[in-house]
Amino acid sequence: MSDTQNVSSAPEWEQRFRAPRVSLPDWAEDAPDRSLFVSNATGTYELYAWDRSSGQQRQVTDRPNGTTDGLLTPDGSAIWWFSDTDGDEFGVWMRQPFGGTQGDDEPAAPGLEASYPAGLAIGRDGTAVIGRSTDEEGTTVHVVRPSGAPVAIYRHRESAGVGDLSYDGTLIALEHTEHGDAMHSALRVVRPDGSTVAELDDTEGGTKELGLAVLGFAPVAGDPRLLVGHQRRGRWEPMIWDPVAGTETNLPIDLPGDAGAEWYPDGSALLVEHSFEARSELWRYEPGAKEPVRVETPAGTVSGATARPDGTVEYLWSSAALPPVVRSTTGAVVLDPPGVKAPASVPVEDAWVEGPGGRIHALVQRPATGDGPFPTVFEIHGGPTWHDSDAFASGPAAWVDHGFAVVRVNYRGSTGYGRAWTDALKHRVGLIELEDIAAVRDWAVKSGLADPDRLVLAGGSWGGYLTLLGLGTQPDAWALGLAAVPVADYVTAYHDEMEALKAMDRTLLGGTPEEVPERFEASSPLTYVDAVRAPVYISAGVNDPRCPIRQVENYVDRLKARDAVHEVYRYDAGHGSLVVEERIKQVRLELDFALRHLGRG
């Protein structure tokens, strides 16, 4: 770790960011002792190779702005990793031998130009199926043989992606949105020559809002079964689809909330990840059984899990109070990075609030000492199709350390509460979420938790967008706003953003800015910028392809024109930073801005 000797003397909130962390290790299907994981051990999130048989670990990538996207080949001989430029998400796949060194990299598919990634699958014979997205071509999928030129087998203007490649390499599963609904994918299974084997589409040509997701082919030679996620019963749950036989097998996994799954390595069972009311747990299901069996994990959030060849399960676990750790069902800690551990924080409390669209779930953290009402930060998650959970988060913990309560709202549009809750976000984009946030804000004040004169609206990405929109549409409700990498001018953002996000915006708003200008205007923070009264702090990455810098500058120019109280921080990265000290700097600037304008808790 960089500057390890100074970590323990830093404030606890900084220690949480600097403490070494690791992701759940991925492992090679035919060489399970070879693993790949992400760590911030050097101060930047990078890829690491781990030979479990020898215990040896080595750093695979070393780039100024970090690297997180990587994949092992099935035999474990090589590591593929995605190389972009300063976080712009536009680049090419590189390949490095598992036992090599930094500098042994070579282009993995030299015949393909740079693009945004749209999925990757690698076969046992070295064949790669590479999904690509560009503004000019939309989505393309190429098959790349070990010693051949890339061959395009799929092309469409709408968003799509590579789901998986079958064990024997004869079938490719694609997710696509050719019907025009970017929130609900259909599935197509094709052969390596691009010929179609079967289709599965629950959208009925885009008239029905039901999505499908590829969870993975059976890991057995000659078995064409595909594990699929579906929404037919109002929530995500798995089923088994045989695209060759044309059969579908529903599974008796009747759990509330959403459930995903993956195969055990021998194909004999499924490892089910179940998310419900901001917590998650694991189950094992054997096809043909009456019901799944619980895999014991502590209360909190499982951020990822995998079944090993010996039948044990490894999983990444944390709670709001306790930092993440990679555990095994044997009780052992699988991968424990060296160095100072992250200090604990306070546990999260649940709040259920009646809102205009139904009951809203919010997660609350309050300072360990003192009585309310507290200055309160409403930390709004991004996505929008995401949700906050009972998981460790250094940002909210920093606010609690400074005497603030933190409230996180799983507004309409959030995942984990059923399809109807997620799909409620349509056309009145932004305004719907803010109605839910306002209901929770009113509860927080009336309950005595929050000081009505010191309410902060904050968030990153979609949360940053909602922050700016909320400051303009609810100007009397908020004392301060903190917006990171936000959508600020929706029309300009649409024209400048990556193609996949254009498709999502067309789905959310029902068309382009030219087709539904009134909806873009109603949902754009720029429309309401002159009504903003609270001091506002904005941070933005100059290479961000998701919330591009030009539209942020348009909003800032309008603030400047009327001498509104604001500060802007621009940094040389994309949609966030993978550099630990940069993350700390950004939180420090936000804390300083809030404390100067609101005072301490």
N, C-alpha and C positions, 0 to 999 in steps of 0.2 A: 504494500500500500504506500502511496506517496505521503511523505511527511508524517509517518506513523507516530513518531515521538511526540508530536504536538496534538494528536487527536484527543487524548483523554483530558487535556487542559482546555479544550474548546467548549463553548456552551453545548448543552445536551442536544439542542435542536440541530446544531451543525454535526455533532457526532453521529446522529442518525443517518445523515446523508453520506458521511465519509466511511461509515462502518462497511467492511467488505460484505458484499452480497453475491449470491450465485443464483442462476436460474435452475429450473429442473433439468437435469442432464438428459439430453437425447442420446440414443445409442444405436449403433449399426445393427440392422436386423439379423445379419448373418455373422456378425462379430460383436456380440453384446458386451465384451470387455472394453470396446472402444466407444468413448462417449464424447459429446460436444456440449459445452455450456457457455453461458455469458456471465461475466463478472466485471465488477468495477474496481478490482484489486489495485490497479495502477492509477486510479483516479478517473479513468474513462472506461465506459462499458465496451468491452471487447470480447471476442470469441476465444475459447480455450479448449484444447484437446486434453483428454484424460484417458490414460491407459490404466484401466482398473487392475489388470493383472500385475503390473509393476508398481502402481501407485503414482507413476510419473504424470505430471501436468506441465503443459507448456502453453504459452500465449501464441495464438494463431495469427491474429491481426493486430495492427498497431497503427492507428490513423488519428489525426488531430481531433476529428469530431466523432470518433467511435464507430463501432460495427456491431450489429446485433442479428442480422439475418444470415443464417448458415444452415447447412444440411450435410449429413454424412452419407456417403454412398453405402448401399446395402452391405458390401463386403468390408466396409470400414477402411478402405485403402486411401480414400481421399475426402477432403472437405471442400464443399462449394460454399462460397460466401459472396454476398452482393456488395459491389463497389459503386457507390455514388459519389457525388462531389459536394462536400460540406453540408450534408444533410438534405440535398435537394431531391432525394429518392429516385433519381434518374441515372441509370448506369447499366453495368453489365455484370454477369456472373463470372467470378474468378474461381480457380481451383488450386488447392495446395495438398501435397501428400500428407497423410495423417502423421507419418513419422518424419516429415520434412522440417524446414525452418522458415521463418519469415524471409521473404525474398524468393522462395521457391514457387511463387504464384505464377499462374499462366491463365490467359483467357480460357474459360471453360467451353465457350461456344463462339469461336472467333468469327464465324460468319454472320453473327447477329449484331445489329447496331444497338446503341444504348436505348433504353426504354424504362418505363415504370414496370416493376415486377407484377405479374399476374399468375403466380403459382409456379411450382417446380416439383417434378417427380422424377426419380432416377431409378432405372431398372437394374436387374442383376447382371445384364450383359453390357452395362455401361451406357445404354441408351438413355437419353434425357428428354423429358417433355417439358418445354419451357413456355410459360405464358408471358405475354408482353402487352403493354398498353402504351399507345402514343396518341397525341392529340390529332395527328394526321390520319392514322389508320384505325383508330379504335383498338380493339383487342385482336391479337393474333396468337395462335398456338403453333409451335414448331416442334418437330421431332428431330433430334440430333443424334445420329449414330456415332459410335466411337471414332470412326475414321471416315465420316461422310459429311457432306454439306447439310446445313439445316433445311428441312422440308416443311413448308407451311401446310398444316392440315385443317386449320380453322381460321376464319376471319369474320369479324362483325363489328359494326359501329358501336353497338351497346356493350356494356361491361360484361366480362366473363372471366373465367379463371380455371386453371388446372386443379382438379380435385385430388386424383390419385391415379396410380398405375398398378395394374393387377400384378400378382406375384410372379407370373410367368411372362409378363410384358406384352400380353396380347390384347388387353383392354385398357382404355383410357377413360376416366370419368371426368366430365367437364361440368362446371356450373355456369349457367348463362342467363342473361336477361334480355333476350331478343324480343320479348313481348313488351319491353319498355318500362317495366317496373323494377327499379334497381334494388328495392328492398326485399323482393321475393324471387329468388332464383329458381329456375327449372334445371333439370339434369339431362345430360346426353352422354351415353356411352358409345365410344367410337373405337375403331381399330387403329393401329399405327399409320395406316394409309389414309385415315380420315373418314372412311366409310362408317355409316351409322349402324350400330347394333340395336339400340333401343333408346326411347325417350321417356322421361317421367316429368310431367308438368302439372302442378296443382293450381296454377293460376288461371287455367281455362282461357288462354290467350290474352292474359292481362286483365280479365274481367273479375277475377276472384283473387283475393289477397291472401294466398297461402304460399309459404316458401318451402324450399327443400335445400338440404346441405349434404355434401359428401363427407362422410365420416371415415371411410376407408374400405378398401377391398379386403376380403378374408386373406390372412397371411399363410395360405396353404396352396401348394402347387395344384393346378387344375380346378381350383374352386373359384367360380366367377361371382360369388355372392358379394354384394356391396352393402355396407352398413350406411344407412341414410338417416338424416334428421328430417322430421316433418312436423307440420303444425295443424294436422287435421282435427285434433281434439282441443284446439285453442291454446296450445302450448308446444314448445319444442320437446320432442321425444324421439327415440330411435326406432327404426324398423329395419328388416333385412329385405333387400330387393335382389332378385336374380335376373339381370337384364337379358341373359341368354334364354332362360326358360320362360321369362315373362311372369314370374310369380312374385308376390309380395307377402311377407310374413310379419304380421303385427305381433308385438311383444307385450306381455302382461306386466309392464313396468308402470304401474299406476301411482305415480308420485306427484304431489302438488308442485307447482313451479316448473322450471325447465330442466330437461335432462339431455345430456349428450352421452356419447359412448365411444369406446375403441375396443378393438379385439385384444384378447389375450394372445400371446405369441404363437400358441399352437392352434388357435381358432376354436378352442373348446368353450370359451365363455366370453362375455363382454364385461368390461370395466365401465361402470356407469358413473358419470359425474352429475350430481343433482344440485341445482341451485334453487333456493327458496327463501324469500324474505331476507335477502342480503347475507345469507350464510350458505355454505355448501358442504356436501358430504359425498361419500363414495359407496357404491353398491357393486356386487358381483352378480351377473345373471348368466345362467347356463341355458342356451336355447332348448326349449321343451319343458323347462321347469315352470311351476305355477307362479312363482314370484321371485324377485331378486333377494339376495342376502346382504345384509349390511357389512361393509368393511369399516372397522372402527377407526375413526379419526377424532381429534379434539374438536370442540366447538370453535367455529371461526370460519375461515375461508380457505378452501383448497384451490390454488391458482393453476394447478396442472397436476396430472397424475399419469403414470405409465405402469403397466404390468410387465414384470421381468420374466425371462424364460423359466426361472425356478418357481414361478407362481406368486412371488412376493410383489407388493405394490410399492412404488416410490412416489412421493407426492410433495409438492411445495405448499407449506401451510403457514398461515399467520393469522393474527387477530388485530384489532385496532390497538390493543395494549401491548402485544408481544410481536417482536420482529420476525421476519420470515426464516424458515429453516426447511431443508430438504430431509424428510423423514422416510422411513420404511415401515411397513406393517410388522416387521420383526421388532420394532421399538428403537432401532438404531438411527443415528443421524448419518445420512448417506454421504453428504458432502459439506464439510464444515470449514469455511474459509478462515485462514489465520488472521490475527489482528484483533483490535478492540471491537467488542460487540456493541450493537446499537442499544442505547438506553431504552427502557420500556416507556410507554405513554399511558394514557388513561383509557379505560374501556369505553366502548360505545354504548349508548342507550337508544332504544327504539322509541319513535314517536309515530303515532298513526293519527292523521288529521283528515277530516272530511273536506273534500274539495269539490269543485264544479264538475269534475269528471269521475268522481269516486274517491275511495280512501287513498290517501297519499302516504307513503312510507318515507320517513326521514330518519337519519342517523345523527345522534347528538353526542358531542364530547364537551365536557365542561371542566374548567380548572379544578384541580384536586383540593385547593384551598379557597376560602372565601365563599360568600353567598351572592346569588344573583340579585338584581339583573346584571348581566355581564355585557361588555361590548361583544358583539357577535358577528362572526364571519359566516356568511352563507356561501360555502364553497361548492360551486355548481359543476357537476361532471360534464365531460365532453361526450362526443359520440355523433349524434344524440342517442343512437342505439347502443347504449352501454348502461351500467348502473354502478352506484357506489355500494360497497359491501363492508362487512366487519373484517377488514383487512388492514394490515399495517401501512400507514401512509405518513411519510416524514413531513410533508407540507402542513396538513392539519395539526399534527403534533407540535409543530413550531408555534402556531398561533396559540394553542393551549398553554404552552410554556410561557407565553407573554401575557397571560391573563384573559384571553379571549375564549368564549365558547365558540364551537364550530358546529354548524348545521349543514348536513348534506342531504339533498332532496332528490328522490328518485321520481321525477316528474313524468307525466305522460310522454311517451316516446322511449322511456327506459326499458331495458330488457329485464327478464327475470320475474315478471308479474303477469305473464300471459300475453298472447298475441293481441288481444283487444287493447291492452294498455299501450303496447308499443305502436300499434297501427293507428292509434287515436291522433297521432301527430301528422296532420295533413292540412295543407292549404293555408291555415292560419299559423304558419310556422313561427316559432319564437313566442308568439302571443299566448299559445296554449300552455307552454311550459311555465311562462311567467305567471299565469293564473294559479298554477299549483304552488309555485314558489311563494306567491303572495299569501296564499292560504296558510302555508306553514309559517311564514313570517308573522302573520297575525296571531297564530297559536303561540309562537315563541315569546311574543311580547305579553300576551294575556296570561300566560303561565308563569310569568316572572323570570323566565330564563334570560331574555334579551332586553338590553337597554334600548328603547325605541329611538334614542338620539344618537346611538353609536352602532348602527347597522351597516355592515360592509357587504356588498355584493361582489363576488369574486369568482374567477374560473378561468380555465384554459381551453383553447380550441372552441368547441361548441359552447362550453361554459363561459369563455371569454365573449363570444357572440351574445349570449343571453345577458351577460353583465352590461355590455354597452346598450343593448336594446332595453333592458330594464331601467337603466339610468335615465333614458329618454322618455320611456312610456310611463314610468312610475317615479317621477323626479322628487316627489315629497317623501318617498318611502326609504330612501337610502342616503346615508351620510357620506359614503365613499364608495368608489368602484375600482377594482383591480382586474384588468383584462389582459390575459396572456394569449398570444397568437390568435386573435379573434377574427371573425367575419365582422367587418365594420361598415362596408359599402357593398351590399349584397349583389348589385348588378355588376359592378366591376370585378368582384370576387368570382362571380360565375364565369365571366369571360377570360379570367386569368388562371383559374385553377386547373388542376389535372383532370383529364377527361372522365375518369371514374367518378369524381365528385360532381362534375356537371350532370352525369346521369342520375346521381342521388338527388340533386337539387330539382331536376325535372320531375322526379317522382314525388318529392315532398310538396312541391308547389304547383304541380300539375302542368308544367310547361316551361318554356324558356322566358327570359325577361321580355322578349318581343311578343310572345304569345299571351302571357298573363302579367303585364306590367303592374297592374294594381296589386297583385299579391306580393311581388318582389318589393314594391314600394312600402306596403304595409309591414313587411317583415324585415326591412332594412334599418339598422341602427342609424344610418346617415339621415334618414327621413326625420328623425327626432333629435338630432344632435343639438339643435339650438335650444331645446328644452332642458338639457342637462344642467343641473345645478351643483351636484356633488363634485368634489375633486376627483379626478380620474387618472389612474396610472395605467399605461399600456406598454407591454413588451412584445416585440415581434422579431422573428427570424428573417433575415434579408433573403434567404434562399428557400423560403417556405413555399412548397407547391400546393398546399392545402388551403391556407389562408394567406394569399400572396401579399407582398409588402405594399404594392401600389394602392390597393384599396384601403389599407390602414392609413397610408399617408393622406388620402383624400379626407378621411375622417379627422385626422389630426389637424389638417389645414383649416377645417371648419371650426375646430376648437380655438385655434390660434386667432382666427379672424375676429372672434368676439372676446379675446383675452380670458377665456375660461381657464380655471385652475386645472392644470394637467402636467404630467411628465411622461416622456416617452423614452424607452430604452430599446435600442436596436442591437442585435447581436448577430455574429457571422455564423449562422447555422440554419437549420430548416425548421420543422414543426416541433420545436423543443430542442433540448440539448442532451447529449449523452456524456457530457463532461461534468464531473461531480462539482468542481469548484465553480463552474458556470451556473449550475443549478443553485448552489448556495448563494452566489452573488445575486441571483434574481429574487430569491426569497428574502434576502437581506434588504434589497431595495424596496420590496413591497412592505416589509415590516416597518422600515424607516418611514416610508410615505404615510402609512396608516398612523403610526405613533406621533408623527409631527402634526397631523391634522385632527386626530381624535384624542390623543393622550393615551396613557397606559391604563390597563384594566385595573 
